[in-house]
């Protein structure tokens, strides 16, 4: 991809509405299996956290699944996991060195496309051992996901919702997952047909995806982001778009509600700020900031 963002920039509207949909944990019930079976075992393996494996698992699960950081890009999530481990008294007692990963943090701070291609380029340019280690971890995560994650269908009412909204809205996939995995999963379950663009981490952040796809093409009141994480809400707000939350642990109910009511309200211009605020309030109650071991 010489310009991975071109497909978003060049998107031409077929409808008056644009709906961006996150994938993992939102359209597909893949968050648990990807993190518990793919990401976390490889964190323990590649970053030598075997002596504190149960704590590493708990910290990574909190960051990626059960907190307000749910859905964050894999690289910031990794450093957040390290930070939680460093300040955990039970971990400190074990005298285990937790990675500082300073060069990875610097790369995260200066890079907008937080994916393997950009990391590989930085690792080759700098020959930095930590960046090389992060790349090896991330590449093995992708390999493990490819081997492990298949046959996981979309949540109930996702397919029906896509069929419904694609009659009057342009749909894009807006995700921090690598494009290869997104395309494989959406095609495996025959729903890629509903998406005008499938945008993963190589095409930039979710904020960028929505901006590039919508700027100068759709009225902001006619742009909606469907997501299961606070980062999805932030991406919507950064583009003055509306947000529909898929509530973690209540995904089936959320999609049934979207299909039966919320989609129609959005199309008819009745998706008011008050209506949206009630949905977001219930959503935010489910995602704490403080991990249970600190309470």
C-alpha positions as CSV (number, residue, x, y, z in Angstrom):
1,X,0.0,0.0,0.0
2,X,1.8,3.1,-1.2
3,X,-0.8,5.3,0.3
4,X,-3.0,3.2,2.7
5,X,-5.3,6.1,3.4
6,X,-6.1,6.9,-0.2
7,X,-9.1,4.5,-0.2
8,X,-10.7,6.5,2.6
9,X,-9.7,9.9,1.1
10,X,-11.2,8.9,-2.3
11,X,-14.4,7.4,-0.9
12,X,-17.3,9.0,-2.9
13,X,-20.7,9.0,-1.2
14,X,-23.5,6.9,-2.6
15,X,-25.8,7.9,0.3
16,X,-26.4,10.9,2.6
17,X,-25.3,8.9,5.7
18,X,-22.0,7.4,6.7
19,X,-21.8,4.7,9.4
20,X,-18.4,3.6,10.8
21,X,-18.3,0.3,12.6
22,X,-15.6,-1.1,14.9
23,X,-14.9,-4.8,14.5
24,X,-13.4,-6.7,17.5
25,X,-15.8,-6.8,20.4
26,X,-18.3,-4.7,18.5
27,X,-19.3,-6.5,15.3
28,X,-17.6,-9.8,16.3
29,X,-17.3,-11.6,19.7
30,X,-13.6,-11.9,19.3
31,X,-12.1,-9.7,22.0
32,X,-12.0,-12.4,24.7
33,X,-10.4,-15.1,22.5
34,X,-7.9,-12.7,20.9
35,X,-6.6,-11.2,24.1
36,X,-6.8,-14.3,26.4
37,X,-5.5,-16.8,23.9
38,X,-3.3,-14.7,21.5
39,X,-2.1,-11.4,22.9
40,X,-1.5,-12.2,26.6
41,X,0.3,-15.5,26.2
42,X,2.7,-13.8,23.8
43,X,3.1,-10.8,26.2
44,X,4.2,-13.3,28.9
45,X,6.5,-15.2,26.4
46,X,8.2,-12.3,24.6
47,X,8.6,-9.9,27.5
48,X,9.7,-12.7,29.9
49,X,6.9,-12.2,32.5
50,X,6.7,-15.9,33.4
51,X,7.5,-15.2,37.1
52,X,4.5,-12.9,37.4
53,X,2.3,-14.5,34.7
54,X,-1.0,-14.4,36.7
55,X,-0.5,-10.7,37.4
56,X,0.4,-9.9,33.8
57,X,-2.7,-11.7,32.7
58,X,-4.9,-9.8,35.1
59,X,-3.3,-6.4,34.2
60,X,-3.6,-7.0,30.4
61,X,-7.2,-8.2,30.7
62,X,-8.1,-5.2,32.7
63,X,-6.5,-2.8,30.2
64,X,-7.8,-4.5,27.0
65,X,-11.2,-5.9,28.1
66,X,-12.6,-4.5,31.4
67,X,-11.6,-0.9,31.7
68,X,-12.1,2.5,30.0
69,X,-9.0,1.7,27.9
70,X,-10.8,-1.3,26.3
71,X,-10.1,-1.3,22.6
72,X,-6.9,0.8,22.7
73,X,-4.2,0.1,20.1
74,X,-2.0,-2.9,21.1
75,X,1.2,-0.9,21.6
76,X,-0.1,1.7,24.1
77,X,-2.0,-1.2,25.8
78,X,1.2,-3.1,26.2
79,X,3.0,-0.2,27.9
80,X,-0.1,0.4,30.1
81,X,0.1,-3.3,31.2
82,X,3.8,-2.8,32.1
83,X,2.8,0.3,34.1
84,X,0.1,-1.5,36.1
85,X,2.6,-4.3,36.9
86,X,5.3,-1.9,38.0
87,X,3.0,-0.3,40.6
88,X,1.4,-3.6,41.8
89,X,2.8,-4.4,45.3
90,X,2.4,-8.2,44.8
91,X,4.6,-7.9,41.7
92,X,7.1,-5.7,43.4
93,X,7.6,-8.4,46.1
94,X,8.7,-10.8,43.5
95,X,11.7,-8.6,42.4
96,X,11.0,-9.1,38.7
97,X,12.2,-6.5,36.3
98,X,9.2,-5.1,34.3
99,X,10.2,-3.7,30.9
100,X,10.4,0.1,30.7
101,X,10.3,0.0,26.9
102,X,11.3,3.6,26.6
103,X,12.0,3.5,22.9
104,X,8.7,1.9,22.3
105,X,7.0,4.7,24.3
106,X,8.8,7.3,22.2
107,X,7.8,5.6,19.0
108,X,4.1,5.5,20.2
109,X,4.3,9.2,21.0
110,X,5.6,10.2,17.6
111,X,3.8,7.8,15.3
112,X,0.2,8.1,14.1
113,X,-0.1,4.8,12.3
114,X,0.6,2.4,15.1
115,X,0.9,-0.8,13.2
116,X,3.6,-3.4,12.2
117,X,4.6,-1.7,9.0
118,X,5.5,1.6,10.7
119,X,7.2,-0.3,13.6
120,X,9.2,-2.5,11.3
121,X,10.4,0.6,9.5
122,X,11.4,2.3,12.8
123,X,13.1,-0.9,14.0
124,X,15.2,-1.3,10.8
125,X,16.1,2.4,10.8
126,X,17.2,2.5,14.4
127,X,18.3,-1.1,15.1
128,X,16.7,-0.6,18.5
129,X,16.4,-3.9,20.4
130,X,13.2,-2.9,22.2
131,X,11.5,-2.0,18.9
132,X,12.7,-5.3,17.4
133,X,11.3,-7.1,20.5
134,X,8.0,-5.3,20.2
135,X,7.8,-6.1,16.5
136,X,8.5,-9.8,17.1
137,X,5.8,-9.9,19.8
138,X,3.3,-8.1,17.5
139,X,4.0,-10.4,14.5
140,X,3.6,-13.5,16.6
141,X,0.3,-12.1,18.0
142,X,-0.9,-11.8,14.4
143,X,0.3,-15.3,13.6
144,X,-1.5,-16.7,16.6
145,X,-4.7,-14.9,15.8
146,X,-4.6,-16.3,12.3
147,X,-4.1,-19.8,13.6
148,X,-6.6,-19.5,16.5
149,X,-9.4,-17.1,15.6
150,X,-11.8,-18.5,13.0
151,X,-15.4,-19.5,12.9
152,X,-16.4,-16.7,15.3
153,X,-19.6,-15.2,13.8
154,X,-20.8,-11.7,14.1
155,X,-23.0,-10.9,17.1
156,X,-26.7,-11.6,16.6
157,X,-28.4,-8.8,14.6
158,X,-25.1,-7.5,13.1
159,X,-25.8,-9.0,9.8
160,X,-29.4,-7.9,9.8
161,X,-28.4,-4.4,10.8
162,X,-25.8,-4.2,8.0
163,X,-28.4,-5.3,5.5
164,X,-30.8,-2.7,6.8
165,X,-28.5,0.3,7.0
166,X,-26.6,-0.4,3.7
167,X,-29.8,0.5,1.9
168,X,-29.4,4.2,3.0
169,X,-25.9,4.6,4.4
170,X,-22.3,4.1,3.3
171,X,-20.7,1.7,5.7
172,X,-17.0,1.6,6.6
173,X,-15.1,-0.7,9.0
174,X,-13.2,1.5,11.5
175,X,-10.8,-0.6,13.6
176,X,-7.3,-0.7,15.2
177,X,-7.0,-4.3,14.1
178,X,-4.6,-5.1,11.2
179,X,-6.3,-5.0,7.8
180,X,-5.5,-8.5,6.9
181,X,-7.3,-9.9,9.9
182,X,-10.3,-7.6,9.3
183,X,-10.7,-8.5,5.7
184,X,-10.3,-12.2,6.5
185,X,-13.0,-12.1,9.3
186,X,-15.5,-10.0,7.4
187,X,-15.1,-12.1,4.2
188,X,-15.3,-15.4,6.1
189,X,-18.8,-14.5,7.3
190,X,-19.9,-12.8,4.1
191,X,-20.5,-9.4,5.5
192,X,-17.6,-7.6,3.7
193,X,-20.1,-7.0,0.9
194,X,-21.7,-4.3,3.1
195,X,-18.6,-2.3,3.7
196,X,-17.4,0.4,1.2
197,X,-14.0,0.4,3.0
198,X,-12.3,-1.8,5.5
199,X,-9.9,0.4,7.5
200,X,-7.5,-1.1,10.0
201,X,-4.5,0.1,11.9
202,X,-2.3,0.5,8.8
203,X,-4.7,3.2,7.5
204,X,-4.3,5.3,10.6
205,X,-6.3,5.9,13.8
206,X,-10.1,5.6,14.0
207,X,-10.2,9.4,14.3
208,X,-8.4,9.6,11.0
209,X,-10.5,7.0,9.3
210,X,-13.7,8.9,10.0
211,X,-12.1,12.3,9.1
212,X,-10.8,11.1,5.8
213,X,-14.0,9.3,4.8
214,X,-16.4,12.1,5.9
215,X,-14.7,15.5,5.5
216,X,-16.5,17.6,2.9
217,X,-18.7,14.7,1.9
218,X,-21.3,14.2,4.6
219,X,-23.0,16.5,7.1
220,X,-21.7,15.7,10.6
221,X,-25.2,15.0,11.9
222,X,-25.4,12.2,9.3
223,X,-22.2,10.5,10.5
224,X,-22.4,7.7,13.1
225,X,-19.7,5.6,14.8
226,X,-20.8,2.3,16.3
227,X,-18.3,1.0,18.9
228,X,-17.7,-0.8,22.1
229,X,-14.9,1.2,23.6
230,X,-14.3,4.8,24.9
231,X,-11.8,5.3,22.1
232,X,-14.6,4.8,19.6
233,X,-16.6,7.5,21.3
234,X,-13.5,9.8,21.2
235,X,-13.0,9.2,17.5
236,X,-16.7,10.1,16.9
237,X,-16.5,13.3,19.0
238,X,-13.3,14.4,17.3
239,X,-15.2,14.4,14.1
240,X,-18.4,15.9,15.5
241,X,-20.1,12.6,14.7
242,X,-22.8,10.7,16.6
243,X,-22.1,7.6,18.6
244,X,-23.9,4.4,19.3
245,X,-22.4,2.2,22.0
246,X,-22.3,-1.5,21.9
247,X,-22.2,-2.3,25.6
248,X,-19.5,-4.8,26.7
249,X,-21.3,-7.8,28.2
250,X,-24.6,-6.8,26.6
251,X,-23.6,-6.9,22.9
252,X,-26.6,-9.0,21.8
253,X,-29.1,-6.6,23.4
254,X,-27.2,-3.6,22.0
255,X,-27.4,-4.9,18.4
256,X,-31.0,-5.9,18.7
257,X,-31.8,-2.4,20.0
258,X,-29.9,-0.8,17.2
259,X,-31.7,-2.9,14.6
260,X,-35.1,-2.4,16.1
261,X,-34.9,1.3,17.1
262,X,-31.7,3.3,17.0
263,X,-31.0,2.8,13.3
264,X,-34.4,4.1,12.4
265,X,-34.0,7.1,14.7
266,X,-30.7,8.0,13.1
267,X,-32.1,7.8,9.5
268,X,-35.1,9.9,10.4
269,X,-33.0,12.6,12.2
270,X,-34.4,11.7,15.6
271,X,-31.1,10.5,17.1
272,X,-31.0,13.5,19.5
273,X,-28.2,14.5,21.9
274,X,-30.5,13.6,24.8
275,X,-31.2,10.1,23.3
276,X,-27.5,9.5,22.7
277,X,-26.5,10.7,26.1
278,X,-28.7,8.2,27.9
279,X,-27.1,5.4,25.8
280,X,-23.6,6.6,26.6
281,X,-24.3,6.9,30.3
282,X,-25.2,3.3,30.5
283,X,-22.2,2.3,28.4
284,X,-19.7,4.2,30.6
285,X,-20.9,2.7,33.8
286,X,-19.5,-0.7,32.5
287,X,-15.9,0.5,32.1
288,X,-14.0,1.5,35.3
289,X,-10.8,3.3,35.6
290,X,-9.4,1.7,38.7
291,X,-8.5,-2.0,38.6
292,X,-10.1,-4.3,41.2
293,X,-6.8,-5.0,43.0
294,X,-6.5,-1.3,43.9
295,X,-9.9,-1.1,45.6
